[in-house]
Amino acid sequence: MSAHLVSVPPAGSSTTGKAEVVGDGGDPGFDVPARITDRTPDDLISLAGSALSSFLLVWVLFEHVLATSGVLAFVLAWFALFLVLYGVVLAAESVPTPLVVDRLVGAAIQAGAGVVALVLASAVIYTFVGGREALFHLNFFTQDGSGATSASSFDQGGIWHAIVGTLIEVGIAVLITLPLGVATAVFMTEVGGRLAHLVRTLIEAMTALPSIVAGLFIYSTVVVKLGVPKSGLAASLALAVMMLPIIARSADVVLRVVPGGLREAGRALGAPAWRVVWHVVLPTARSGLATALILGIARGIGETSPVLLTSGASTFLNTNPVKDPMSSLPLATFFAVRSPDVNSVTRGFATASVLMAIVLALFILTRLIARGQKAGR
């Protein structure tokens, strides 16, 4: 690779001031920094040739030489041989060593990202394909399951009761966690001190709390000790335990990036601290707080074990959160896939597809809000 130089015109020159790129034989100047992310046609040919050659070589070894089989072993051997051949090809082309290392590390990282994306896509596609027969029936979304059995056709019954139950339980959990989470974040950010540090440590530890522990906590304290029956309210309390640390931690991060000059300006005008927080800090971080709320909802809406222990299961529509069992989408999925009937399993996949679509929509909404926040800065 030949180095290129940039000739700088002398002071007082009548030129327009634009830098001129000349070859090796030009006047001395400054080296043009190379952008290692740019790929030339030769780079693409080397990449494709290494991938194809390694694939064919591994195929020959697996089919005619080695007594080895299996898709996973084939892919791993192919990728390892691809990295070796790709490095050899780049070195043979007199590519600088740092660039060779960058190309190999980049290929490994991109392959890892591709594997993660493939796993996620395969899980989503597999779930939707498994429930496609039930998803194309309107009654699946407009009827409850009280008039159908596990062996009933897809023209009977639905998951309306689970959808309504999920909305009620998550709605009550939001009413509990949103003010508590934002208040906790304000305390950690605006008040500070040793107690705030302790609270932040507890919040960070609670983000890794197993969901079954939250369900057992609410079941033992609310259902057993206080005598509250299994209901949507008990399930909402269990979901609130899971959602609170997510909302509080995300809101804490958002509030800490609010410029300190805004707080100082408010205090300089004579406003008390609580008024500065209410009228300056919180409105400034509004979009970030909305993102924290959506992340908390996405965490709680898919939990199964807390609602299994606290809400009970039902196939009928129940809109009263303090009386009788209340089903939800994760709970309906859990009981549907346990049945030996094929139709029930298909309904379970369809229910999981609806739940997955809601979660994906929430994360897409989160990205849009975050992107709007960055664009507004």
C-alpha positions in Angstrom: 0.0 0.0 0.0 1.5 3.3 -1.0 1.4 6.2 1.4 -0.2 9.4 0.3 0.8 12.9 1.3 -1.1 16.1 1.6 0.7 19.1 0.3 0.0 22.3 2.3 0.3 25.6 0.3 2.7 28.1 1.7 1.5 31.1 3.7 0.4 34.0 1.5 -0.1 31.8 -1.5 -2.8 32.8 -4.0 -4.3 29.3 -3.9 -7.8 28.7 -2.7 -6.6 27.0 0.4 -7.7 23.4 -0.5 -5.4 20.6 0.4 -4.0 18.7 -2.5 -3.4 14.9 -2.3 -0.2 13.8 -4.1 1.5 10.5 -4.5 4.8 9.2 -3.1 6.9 11.4 -5.4 5.2 14.7 -4.4 6.3 17.4 -2.1 6.7 16.4 1.6 3.6 17.1 3.7 1.4 15.3 6.2 0.3 11.7 6.0 -3.4 11.2 5.3 -4.9 9.2 8.2 -6.1 5.8 6.9 -9.7 4.8 7.7 -9.5 1.1 8.4 -13.2 0.8 8.3 -13.2 1.5 4.5 -13.2 -1.6 2.4 -11.9 -1.8 -1.1 -13.1 -4.2 -3.8 -10.0 -6.3 -3.1 -11.0 -6.5 0.6 -14.4 -7.8 -0.3 -13.0 -10.3 -2.8 -10.6 -11.6 -0.1 -13.4 -11.9 2.4 -15.7 -13.7 0.1 -13.0 -16.0 -1.3 -11.8 -16.9 2.2 -15.4 -17.7 3.3 -16.1 -19.9 0.3 -12.8 -21.7 0.3 -13.0 -22.5 4.0 -16.6 -23.8 3.5 -15.6 -26.1 0.7 -12.5 -27.4 2.5 -14.5 -28.1 5.7 -17.2 -29.8 3.7 -14.6 -32.1 2.0 -13.1 -32.9 5.4 -16.4 -33.7 7.0 -17.8 -35.7 4.1 -14.8 -37.7 2.9 -11.9 -37.5 5.4 -12.9 -37.1 9.0 -15.4 -39.2 10.9 -17.2 -36.1 12.2 -20.7 -34.8 11.7 -23.1 -32.3 13.2 -24.2 -28.9 12.2 -22.6 -27.1 15.2 -19.2 -28.8 14.7 -19.3 -27.9 11.0 -20.0 -24.3 11.6 -17.3 -23.9 14.3 -14.7 -25.6 12.1 -15.8 -23.5 9.1 -15.5 -20.2 11.1 -12.1 -21.2 12.6 -10.7 -22.1 9.2 -12.2 -19.0 7.7 -10.3 -16.8 10.2 -7.0 -18.6 9.4 -7.4 -18.3 5.6 -8.6 -14.7 5.8 -5.5 -13.8 7.9 -3.2 -15.6 5.4 -4.8 -13.9 2.4 -4.5 -10.5 4.0 -0.9 -11.1 5.0 -0.1 -12.3 1.4 -1.4 -9.0 0.1 1.1 -7.1 2.2 -1.6 -5.6 4.3 -0.2 -4.0 7.5 -0.3 -6.1 10.6 -2.6 -3.7 12.5 -5.1 -3.8 9.7 -5.0 -7.6 9.5 -5.7 -7.8 13.3 -8.6 -5.3 12.8 -10.1 -7.3 10.0 -9.9 -10.6 12.0 -11.3 -9.1 15.2 -14.0 -7.3 13.2 -15.0 -10.6 11.5 -15.2 -12.3 14.9 -17.3 -9.6 16.5 -19.7 -9.4 13.5 -20.0 -13.2 13.5 -20.9 -13.1 17.2 -23.5 -10.4 16.6 -24.9 -12.4 13.7 -25.3 -15.4 15.9 -27.2 -13.4 18.6 -29.4 -11.9 15.9 -30.1 -15.3 14.4 -31.0 -16.8 17.8 -33.4 -14.0 18.5 -34.9 -14.1 15.1 -35.3 -17.9 15.1 -37.1 -17.7 18.5 -39.5 -15.0 17.3 -40.2 -16.8 14.0 -40.6 -20.2 15.7 -43.1 -18.8 18.2 -45.2 -17.1 15.5 -45.1 -20.1 13.2 -46.2 -22.4 16.0 -49.3 -20.3 16.7 -50.1 -19.2 13.2 -53.3 -21.3 13.0 -54.9 -19.6 16.0 -53.7 -16.1 15.2 -55.8 -16.0 12.0 -59.1 -16.3 13.9 -60.7 -13.1 15.1 -62.4 -14.8 18.1 -58.9 -15.6 19.5 -58.6 -11.9 20.3 -62.3 -11.1 21.2 -63.5 -14.1 23.3 -62.4 -15.5 26.6 -61.6 -19.2 27.2 -64.7 -20.0 29.3 -66.6 -21.7 26.4 -63.8 -23.8 25.1 -61.7 -26.8 26.2 -58.2 -27.7 25.4 -59.3 -29.8 22.5 -61.7 -27.3 21.0 -61.2 -26.0 17.5 -59.7 -22.6 16.9 -63.2 -21.1 16.2 -64.0 -21.4 19.8 -62.6 -19.4 22.7 -59.8 -16.9 22.9 -57.4 -14.9 25.1 -59.4 -11.8 25.7 -59.5 -12.5 29.4 -55.7 -12.8 29.5 -55.2 -9.6 27.6 -57.6 -7.6 29.9 -56.0 -9.3 33.0 -52.5 -8.3 31.8 -53.5 -4.7 31.2 -55.2 -4.4 34.6 -52.3 -6.0 36.5 -49.6 -4.0 34.7 -51.7 -0.8 35.1 -52.0 -1.2 38.8 -48.3 -2.0 39.0 -47.5 1.2 37.1 -49.6 3.3 39.5 -47.5 1.9 42.3 -44.0 1.9 40.8 -44.0 5.1 38.8 -44.3 7.6 41.7 -42.1 5.4 44.0 -39.5 4.9 41.3 -39.3 8.6 40.3 -39.3 9.6 44.0 -36.5 7.2 44.7 -34.4 8.5 41.8 -35.0 12.1 42.9 -33.8 11.2 46.4 -30.7 9.5 45.1 -29.9 12.3 42.7 -30.9 15.5 44.4 -30.5 14.6 48.1 -27.5 12.4 48.1 -25.6 11.3 51.2 -24.8 8.0 52.7 -28.4 6.9 52.8 -28.8 7.7 49.1 -25.7 5.6 48.4 -27.2 2.7 50.3 -30.5 3.0 48.5 -28.7 3.0 45.1 -26.8 -0.2 46.1 -30.1 -1.9 47.1 -31.8 -0.8 43.9 -28.9 -2.2 41.8 -29.0 -5.5 43.7 -32.8 -5.7 43.3 -32.5 -5.5 39.5 -31.0 -9.1 39.6 -33.7 -10.3 42.0 -35.2 -13.7 40.7 -38.8 -13.3 39.8 -39.8 -16.4 41.9 -38.5 -14.6 45.0 -40.7 -11.6 44.3 -43.7 -13.9 43.9 -42.9 -15.8 47.1 -42.5 -12.6 49.0 -45.9 -11.3 48.0 -47.5 -14.7 48.5 -46.1 -15.1 52.0 -46.8 -11.6 53.2 -49.9 -10.5 51.4 -51.7 -13.7 50.6 -50.8 -15.8 53.6 -50.2 -13.3 56.4 -52.6 -10.5 55.5 -55.3 -12.9 54.1 -55.7 -11.2 50.7 -57.1 -13.8 48.2 -55.3 -14.7 45.1 -56.3 -11.9 42.7 -55.1 -9.4 40.2 -54.1 -7.0 43.0 -51.7 -9.5 44.6 -50.2 -10.2 41.1 -49.8 -6.4 40.6 -47.9 -6.2 43.9 -45.6 -8.9 42.7 -45.0 -7.2 39.4 -44.4 -4.0 41.2 -41.5 -5.6 43.1 -40.0 -6.6 39.8 -40.6 -3.2 38.0 -39.6 -0.8 40.8 -35.8 -1.3 40.6 -35.8 -1.1 36.8 -37.7 2.2 36.8 -35.8 3.7 39.8 -32.4 2.8 38.3 -33.2 4.1 34.8 -34.7 7.3 36.2 -31.7 7.8 38.4 -29.4 7.6 35.3 -31.7 10.0 33.4 -31.8 12.6 36.2 -28.1 12.6 36.7 -27.5 13.7 33.1 -29.7 16.8 33.5 -27.2 19.8 33.4 -26.4 21.1 36.8 -26.6 24.7 35.4 -30.4 24.3 35.3 -30.5 23.5 38.9 -28.2 26.4 39.8 -30.2 28.8 37.7 -33.4 27.8 39.5 -31.9 28.1 42.9 -30.3 31.5 42.0 -33.8 32.8 41.3 -34.8 32.0 44.8 -36.9 28.9 44.1 -36.8 26.1 46.8 -35.2 22.8 45.9 -38.5 20.9 45.6 -39.8 23.5 43.1 -36.6 23.3 41.0 -37.0 19.6 40.9 -40.7 19.8 40.0 -40.6 22.6 37.4 -37.1 22.2 36.0 -35.4 18.9 36.5 -38.4 16.5 35.9 -39.7 18.4 32.8 -36.2 18.3 31.3 -35.9 14.6 31.8 -39.5 13.8 30.7 -38.6 11.7 27.7 -36.0 9.8 29.6 -38.5 9.1 32.4 -40.9 7.8 29.8 -38.2 5.4 28.6 -37.6 4.2 32.1 -41.3 3.5 32.5 -41.5 1.6 29.3 -38.5 -0.5 30.3 -40.1 -1.3 33.6 -43.4 -2.3 31.9 -41.5 -4.6 29.4 -39.9 -6.3 32.4 -43.1 -6.9 34.3 -45.4 -7.8 31.5 -43.7 -11.0 30.7 -43.2 -12.4 34.2 -44.9 -15.8 34.8 -43.8 -17.1 38.2 -45.0 -14.1 40.3 -48.5 -14.1 38.8 -48.6 -17.9 39.0 -48.2 -17.7 42.8 -50.3 -14.7 43.5 -53.2 -14.4 40.9 -54.4 -17.9 40.3 -55.6 -19.2 36.9 -58.9 -18.8 35.2 -60.4 -19.1 31.7 -63.1 -16.4 32.2 -63.0 -12.7 32.0 -62.5 -11.0 35.4 -62.2 -7.2 35.6 -62.3 -7.0 39.4 -58.6 -7.0 40.6 -59.5 -7.6 44.3 -61.8 -10.6 43.8 -61.4 -14.0 42.2 -58.4 -15.3 40.1 -57.3 -13.2 37.2 -55.4 -14.6 34.2 -52.7 -12.9 32.2 -50.8 -13.6 28.9 -47.8 -15.3 30.5 -50.0 -17.4 32.7 -52.3 -18.4 29.8 -49.3 -19.4 27.8 -47.9 -21.5 30.7 -51.1 -23.5 31.1 -51.8 -23.9 27.4 -48.5 -25.5 26.5 -48.7 -27.9 29.4 -51.7 -29.6 27.8 -51.2 -32.7 25.7 -53.7 -31.5 23.1 -52.2 -30.1 19.9 -54.8 -27.3 19.7 -54.0 -26.1 23.2 -50.3 -26.0 22.5 -51.0 -24.0 19.3 -53.0 -21.6 21.4 -50.1 -21.3 23.8 -47.7 -20.4 21.0 -50.2 -17.9 19.7 -50.6 -16.3 23.1 -46.8 -16.1 23.5 -46.8 -14.4 20.0 -49.2 -11.7 21.2 -47.1 -11.2 24.4 -43.9 -11.0 22.3 -45.5 -8.5 19.9 -46.4 -6.3 22.8 -42.9 -6.4 24.3 -41.3 -5.7 20.9 -43.7 -2.8 20.4 -42.6 -1.4 23.8 -38.9 -1.7 23.0 -39.5 0.0 19.6 -41.3 2.8 21.3 -38.4 3.1 23.8 -35.9 3.5 20.9 -38.1 6.1 19.2 -38.4 8.1 22.4 -34.7 7.9 23.0 -33.9 8.9 19.5 -36.3 11.9 19.8 -34.6 12.9 23.0 -31.1 12.8 21.3 -32.5 14.8 18.3 -34.0 17.4 20.7 -30.7 18.2 22.4 
